[in-house]
Amino acid sequence: MNSLEIVLLGLTGSFAAGAMTAVGAIPILFNRTMSMRAHDTFLGFAAGVMLAASFFSLIIPGLEVAEDLTGSVTLSALVIVAGLVIGVGAIAAVNEMIPHAHFVQGRQGPMSPRLQKVWLFVLAITIHNFPEGLAVGVSFGGGDVGNGMSIAMGIGLQNAPEGLAVAVALLGEGYSRKLSFLIAALSGMIEPVGGLLGVLAVTVSQQVLPWGLAFAAGAMIYVIVHEIIPEIHNRDFANEATAGLTAGLVLMMFLDVTLG
């Protein structure tokens, strides 16, 4: 498989995963709503998928690739640790520099009174979704189509209920059904951008691959811990959220083992 084919696979996979956000938001156009219990359960599911993907589809393959490149278990571990830290730090810096707002946690980042609240939500969703697309692109960029397929499927499955959750939350903030659907749908389109950047970076040089895998894992772990878990533990449905997380983790692990 040549580099162009790999890039196209990474772009297509991340686009398909991102498009599932729009699919999930469709019910909002037909007067369908989501209970807060279901909302927290699905967000927990998303966290579980991302957590399993970080380890089974990114960190473990990254360690294997780094060991092949360096010939040392110790050096490979150091590469992955460094990549993880850089990934966490990069998304943390973006989180601090870009004004945005969460549905439960409220405004974060620098104050920006000129930005309408809806755009603060859009920016928050963008920060959330970009690492997912990056992870899909980097996975395909490694040349392991099975691994890329498993993470694209996992991210896509969790994007569907996430898209509905975003649309319902926007509807609750007073936005129309059509605008709520449109914003939710467009929020997933940052994923192909991340996917393209990820697959291009690792196809340029295989030396970049373990760093890219670890960076994507670190970015997703930051989103899980800093964004998703606080959102789902601010209400009375922590048990449901934990069950959702467990289901997402198990499903993603199964996909990785069977497809990867």
C-alpha positions as a Markdown table, in Angstrom:
| # | Residue | x | y | z |
|---|---|---|---|---|
| 1 | Met | 0.0 | 0.0 | 0.0 |
| 2 | Asn | 1.5 | 3.3 | -1.1 |
| 3 | Ser | 1.5 | 6.6 | 0.9 |
| 4 | Leu | -1.3 | 8.2 | -1.0 |
| 5 | Glu | -3.6 | 5.2 | -0.3 |
| 6 | Ile | -2.7 | 5.4 | 3.4 |
| 7 | Val | -3.5 | 9.1 | 3.5 |
| 8 | Leu | -6.8 | 8.6 | 1.8 |
| 9 | Leu | -7.7 | 5.8 | 4.2 |
| 10 | Gly | -6.8 | 8.0 | 7.2 |
| 11 | Leu | -8.8 | 10.9 | 5.8 |
| 12 | Thr | -11.8 | 8.7 | 4.9 |
| 13 | Gly | -11.8 | 6.9 | 8.2 |
| 14 | Ser | -11.7 | 10.1 | 10.3 |
| 15 | Phe | -14.4 | 11.7 | 8.1 |
| 16 | Ala | -16.7 | 8.7 | 8.5 |
| 17 | Ala | -16.1 | 8.8 | 12.3 |
| 18 | Gly | -16.8 | 12.5 | 12.4 |
| 19 | Ala | -19.9 | 12.1 | 10.2 |
| 20 | Met | -21.5 | 9.8 | 12.8 |
| 21 | Thr | -21.9 | 12.9 | 15.0 |
| 22 | Ala | -24.4 | 14.2 | 12.4 |
| 23 | Val | -26.2 | 10.8 | 12.2 |
| 24 | Gly | -26.6 | 10.8 | 16.0 |
| 25 | Ala | -28.1 | 14.3 | 16.0 |
| 26 | Ile | -30.8 | 13.5 | 13.5 |
| 27 | Pro | -33.5 | 12.6 | 16.1 |
| 28 | Ile | -33.4 | 16.2 | 17.4 |
| 29 | Leu | -35.2 | 17.2 | 14.1 |
| 30 | Phe | -38.1 | 14.9 | 15.0 |
| 31 | Asn | -38.8 | 16.2 | 18.5 |
| 32 | Arg | -36.7 | 13.5 | 20.2 |
| 33 | Thr | -35.0 | 14.4 | 23.4 |
| 34 | Met | -32.5 | 12.7 | 25.7 |
| 35 | Ser | -32.8 | 12.3 | 29.4 |
| 36 | Met | -29.9 | 13.5 | 31.6 |
| 37 | Arg | -29.5 | 9.8 | 32.7 |
| 38 | Ala | -29.0 | 8.8 | 29.1 |
| 39 | His | -26.8 | 11.8 | 28.4 |
| 40 | Asp | -24.4 | 10.9 | 31.2 |
| 41 | Thr | -24.4 | 7.2 | 30.2 |
| 42 | Phe | -23.5 | 8.0 | 26.6 |
| 43 | Leu | -20.8 | 10.4 | 27.7 |
| 44 | Gly | -19.4 | 7.7 | 29.9 |
| 45 | Phe | -19.5 | 5.3 | 26.9 |
| 46 | Ala | -17.5 | 7.9 | 24.9 |
| 47 | Ala | -14.9 | 8.1 | 27.7 |
| 48 | Gly | -14.6 | 4.3 | 27.8 |
| 49 | Val | -14.1 | 4.1 | 24.0 |
| 50 | Met | -11.4 | 6.8 | 24.2 |
| 51 | Leu | -9.7 | 5.3 | 27.2 |
| 52 | Ala | -9.5 | 1.8 | 25.6 |
| 53 | Ala | -8.4 | 3.3 | 22.2 |
| 54 | Ser | -5.7 | 5.3 | 24.0 |
| 55 | Phe | -4.1 | 2.1 | 25.4 |
| 56 | Phe | -5.0 | -0.8 | 23.1 |
| 57 | Ser | -4.8 | 1.1 | 19.7 |
| 58 | Leu | -2.2 | 3.8 | 20.5 |
| 59 | Ile | 0.1 | 3.3 | 23.4 |
| 60 | Ile | 0.7 | -0.5 | 23.0 |
| 61 | Pro | 1.3 | -0.3 | 19.3 |
| 62 | Gly | 3.4 | 2.8 | 19.9 |
| 63 | Leu | 5.6 | 0.9 | 22.3 |
| 64 | Glu | 6.1 | -1.9 | 19.8 |
| 65 | Val | 7.0 | 0.5 | 17.0 |
| 66 | Ala | 9.4 | 2.4 | 19.2 |
| 67 | Glu | 11.1 | -0.7 | 20.3 |
| 68 | Asp | 11.6 | -1.8 | 16.7 |
| 69 | Leu | 13.0 | 1.6 | 15.8 |
| 70 | Thr | 15.3 | 2.0 | 18.9 |
| 71 | Gly | 16.1 | -1.6 | 19.7 |
| 72 | Ser | 15.6 | -0.8 | 23.4 |
| 73 | Val | 12.7 | -1.4 | 25.7 |
| 74 | Thr | 13.8 | 1.4 | 27.9 |
| 75 | Leu | 14.2 | 3.9 | 25.1 |
| 76 | Ser | 10.8 | 2.9 | 23.6 |
| 77 | Ala | 9.2 | 3.5 | 27.0 |
| 78 | Leu | 10.8 | 6.9 | 27.2 |
| 79 | Val | 9.6 | 7.9 | 23.7 |
| 80 | Ile | 6.0 | 6.9 | 24.6 |
| 81 | Val | 6.2 | 8.7 | 27.9 |
| 82 | Ala | 7.5 | 11.8 | 26.3 |
| 83 | Gly | 4.9 | 11.7 | 23.5 |
| 84 | Leu | 2.1 | 11.3 | 26.1 |
| 85 | Val | 3.3 | 14.2 | 28.1 |
| 86 | Ile | 3.5 | 16.4 | 25.0 |
| 87 | Gly | 0.0 | 15.4 | 23.9 |
| 88 | Val | -1.5 | 16.2 | 27.3 |
| 89 | Gly | 0.4 | 19.5 | 27.5 |
| 90 | Ala | -0.6 | 20.5 | 24.0 |
| 91 | Ile | -4.3 | 20.0 | 24.5 |
| 92 | Ala | -4.0 | 21.6 | 28.0 |
| 93 | Ala | -2.4 | 24.7 | 26.4 |
| 94 | Val | -5.1 | 24.9 | 23.8 |
| 95 | Asn | -7.7 | 24.5 | 26.5 |
| 96 | Glu | -6.2 | 27.5 | 28.4 |
| 97 | Met | -5.7 | 29.7 | 25.3 |
| 98 | Ile | -9.1 | 29.3 | 23.5 |
| 99 | Pro | -12.2 | 30.7 | 25.2 |
| 100 | His | -14.9 | 28.0 | 25.4 |
| 101 | Ala | -17.8 | 26.8 | 27.5 |
| 102 | His | -19.1 | 23.5 | 28.8 |
| 103 | Phe | -22.7 | 22.7 | 29.5 |
| 104 | Val | -22.0 | 21.8 | 33.1 |
| 105 | Gln | -18.6 | 23.3 | 34.0 |
| 106 | Gly | -19.4 | 26.7 | 32.3 |
| 107 | Arg | -16.9 | 29.0 | 30.7 |
| 108 | Gln | -13.2 | 28.1 | 30.6 |
| 109 | Gly | -10.1 | 29.7 | 29.1 |
| 110 | Pro | -9.7 | 33.5 | 28.6 |
| 111 | Met | -12.7 | 35.7 | 28.8 |
| 112 | Ser | -14.2 | 36.7 | 25.5 |
| 113 | Pro | -17.4 | 38.7 | 25.9 |
| 114 | Arg | -17.6 | 39.3 | 22.1 |
| 115 | Leu | -18.2 | 35.6 | 21.4 |
| 116 | Gln | -21.7 | 34.4 | 21.6 |
| 117 | Lys | -22.4 | 31.5 | 23.9 |
| 118 | Val | -23.1 | 29.1 | 21.0 |
| 119 | Trp | -19.6 | 29.7 | 19.6 |
| 120 | Leu | -18.1 | 29.0 | 23.0 |
| 121 | Phe | -19.8 | 25.6 | 22.9 |
| 122 | Val | -18.6 | 25.0 | 19.4 |
| 123 | Leu | -15.0 | 25.7 | 20.4 |
| 124 | Ala | -15.3 | 23.3 | 23.4 |
| 125 | Ile | -16.6 | 20.6 | 21.1 |
| 126 | Thr | -13.7 | 21.3 | 18.7 |
| 127 | Ile | -11.2 | 20.8 | 21.5 |
| 128 | His | -12.9 | 17.6 | 22.3 |
| 129 | Asn | -13.1 | 16.1 | 18.8 |
| 130 | Phe | -9.8 | 17.1 | 17.3 |
| 131 | Pro | -7.8 | 14.5 | 19.2 |
| 132 | Glu | -10.2 | 11.8 | 18.1 |
| 133 | Gly | -9.6 | 12.5 | 14.5 |
| 134 | Leu | -5.9 | 12.7 | 15.1 |
| 135 | Ala | -6.0 | 9.3 | 16.7 |
| 136 | Val | -7.8 | 7.8 | 13.7 |
| 137 | Gly | -5.3 | 9.4 | 11.2 |
| 138 | Val | -2.2 | 8.3 | 13.1 |
| 139 | Ser | -3.5 | 4.8 | 13.4 |
| 140 | Phe | -4.0 | 4.5 | 9.7 |
| 141 | Gly | -0.7 | 6.2 | 9.1 |
| 142 | Gly | 1.1 | 3.3 | 10.8 |
| 143 | Gly | 0.1 | 1.1 | 7.9 |
| 144 | Asp | -2.0 | -1.2 | 10.1 |
| 145 | Val | -5.4 | -1.0 | 8.4 |
| 146 | Gly | -7.1 | -3.2 | 11.0 |
| 147 | Asn | -5.9 | -1.0 | 13.8 |
| 148 | Gly | -7.1 | 2.1 | 11.9 |
| 149 | Met | -10.5 | 0.5 | 11.2 |
| 150 | Ser | -11.0 | -0.5 | 14.9 |
| 151 | Ile | -10.3 | 2.9 | 16.2 |
| 152 | Ala | -12.4 | 4.6 | 13.5 |
| 153 | Met | -15.3 | 2.3 | 14.3 |
| 154 | Gly | -15.0 | 2.9 | 18.0 |
| 155 | Ile | -14.8 | 6.6 | 17.7 |
| 156 | Gly | -17.7 | 6.6 | 15.2 |
| 157 | Leu | -19.9 | 4.6 | 17.6 |
| 158 | Gln | -19.3 | 6.9 | 20.5 |
| 159 | Asn | -19.8 | 10.0 | 18.2 |
| 160 | Ala | -23.4 | 9.1 | 17.4 |
| 161 | Pro | -24.9 | 9.4 | 20.9 |
| 162 | Glu | -22.4 | 12.3 | 21.6 |
| 163 | Gly | -23.9 | 14.2 | 18.6 |
| 164 | Leu | -27.4 | 13.7 | 20.0 |
| 165 | Ala | -26.2 | 14.8 | 23.4 |
| 166 | Val | -24.7 | 18.0 | 22.0 |
| 167 | Ala | -27.8 | 18.8 | 20.0 |
| 168 | Val | -30.1 | 18.2 | 23.0 |
| 169 | Ala | -27.9 | 20.4 | 25.2 |
| 170 | Leu | -27.9 | 23.2 | 22.6 |
| 171 | Leu | -31.7 | 22.9 | 22.3 |
| 172 | Gly | -31.9 | 23.3 | 26.1 |
| 173 | Glu | -29.9 | 26.5 | 25.8 |
| 174 | Gly | -32.6 | 28.0 | 23.6 |
| 175 | Tyr | -31.3 | 27.3 | 20.1 |
| 176 | Ser | -33.7 | 26.1 | 17.4 |
| 177 | Arg | -33.8 | 22.4 | 16.4 |
| 178 | Lys | -32.2 | 23.1 | 13.0 |
| 179 | Leu | -29.4 | 25.2 | 14.4 |
| 180 | Ser | -28.8 | 22.6 | 17.2 |
| 181 | Phe | -28.6 | 19.9 | 14.6 |
| 182 | Leu | -26.3 | 21.9 | 12.3 |
| 183 | Ile | -23.8 | 22.8 | 15.1 |
| 184 | Ala | -23.7 | 19.2 | 16.3 |
| 185 | Ala | -23.2 | 17.9 | 12.8 |
| 186 | Leu | -20.4 | 20.4 | 12.0 |
| 187 | Ser | -18.7 | 19.7 | 15.3 |
| 188 | Gly | -17.7 | 16.3 | 14.0 |
| 189 | Met | -16.1 | 17.8 | 10.9 |
| 190 | Ile | -13.0 | 18.8 | 12.9 |
| 191 | Glu | -12.1 | 15.1 | 13.0 |
| 192 | Pro | -11.1 | 14.8 | 9.3 |
| 193 | Val | -8.8 | 17.8 | 9.8 |
| 194 | Gly | -7.1 | 16.0 | 12.7 |
| 195 | Gly | -7.1 | 12.8 | 10.8 |
| 196 | Leu | -5.4 | 14.3 | 7.8 |
| 197 | Leu | -2.8 | 16.0 | 9.9 |
| 198 | Gly | -2.1 | 12.8 | 11.8 |
| 199 | Val | -1.8 | 10.5 | 8.8 |
| 200 | Leu | 0.4 | 13.0 | 6.9 |
| 201 | Ala | 2.7 | 13.4 | 9.9 |
| 202 | Val | 3.4 | 9.7 | 10.3 |
| 203 | Thr | 3.6 | 8.9 | 6.6 |
| 204 | Val | 6.3 | 11.5 | 6.0 |
| 205 | Ser | 8.6 | 9.5 | 8.3 |
| 206 | Gln | 8.0 | 6.3 | 10.3 |
| 207 | Gln | 10.3 | 7.7 | 12.9 |
| 208 | Val | 7.4 | 10.0 | 13.8 |
| 209 | Leu | 4.9 | 7.2 | 14.2 |
| 210 | Pro | 5.5 | 6.2 | 17.9 |
| 211 | Trp | 5.5 | 9.9 | 18.8 |
| 212 | Gly | 2.3 | 10.5 | 16.9 |
| 213 | Leu | 0.6 | 7.5 | 18.5 |
| 214 | Ala | 1.6 | 8.6 | 22.0 |
| 215 | Phe | 0.7 | 12.2 | 21.3 |
| 216 | Ala | -2.8 | 11.2 | 20.2 |
| 217 | Ala | -3.2 | 9.0 | 23.3 |
| 218 | Gly | -2.1 | 11.8 | 25.6 |
| 219 | Ala | -4.5 | 14.2 | 23.9 |
| 220 | Met | -7.4 | 11.9 | 24.4 |
| 221 | Ile | -6.6 | 11.0 | 28.0 |
| 222 | Tyr | -6.6 | 14.8 | 28.7 |
| 223 | Val | -10.0 | 15.1 | 27.2 |
| 224 | Ile | -11.3 | 12.1 | 29.2 |
| 225 | Val | -10.0 | 13.4 | 32.6 |
| 226 | His | -10.4 | 17.1 | 32.2 |
| 227 | Glu | -13.5 | 17.4 | 30.0 |
| 228 | Ile | -15.8 | 14.3 | 30.1 |
| 229 | Ile | -15.4 | 12.9 | 33.6 |
| 230 | Pro | -16.2 | 16.2 | 35.4 |
| 231 | Glu | -19.2 | 16.6 | 33.1 |
| 232 | Ile | -20.7 | 13.2 | 34.0 |
| 233 | His | -20.0 | 13.4 | 37.7 |
| 234 | Asn | -21.7 | 16.7 | 38.4 |
| 235 | Arg | -25.2 | 15.1 | 38.6 |
| 236 | Asp | -26.8 | 12.0 | 40.2 |
| 237 | Phe | -26.1 | 9.5 | 37.5 |
| 238 | Ala | -22.5 | 8.5 | 38.3 |
| 239 | Asn | -23.4 | 4.8 | 38.3 |
| 240 | Glu | -25.0 | 5.0 | 34.9 |
| 241 | Ala | -21.9 | 6.9 | 33.6 |
| 242 | Thr | -19.6 | 4.3 | 35.0 |
| 243 | Ala | -21.6 | 1.5 | 33.4 |
| 244 | Gly | -21.4 | 3.4 | 30.1 |
| 245 | Leu | -17.7 | 3.8 | 30.5 |
| 246 | Thr | -17.3 | 0.1 | 31.1 |
| 247 | Ala | -19.4 | -0.8 | 28.1 |
| 248 | Gly | -17.4 | 1.6 | 25.9 |
| 249 | Leu | -14.1 | 0.2 | 27.1 |
| 250 | Val | -15.1 | -3.4 | 26.6 |
| 251 | Leu | -16.5 | -2.7 | 23.1 |
| 252 | Met | -13.4 | -0.9 | 22.0 |
| 253 | Met | -11.1 | -3.6 | 23.4 |
| 254 | Phe | -13.1 | -6.2 | 21.5 |
| 255 | Leu | -12.9 | -4.2 | 18.3 |
| 256 | Asp | -9.2 | -3.8 | 18.7 |
| 257 | Val | -8.6 | -7.5 | 19.3 |
| 258 | Thr | -10.8 | -8.7 | 16.5 |
| 259 | Leu | -10.0 | -6.1 | 13.9 |
| 260 | Gly | -6.4 | -5.1 | 14.9 |
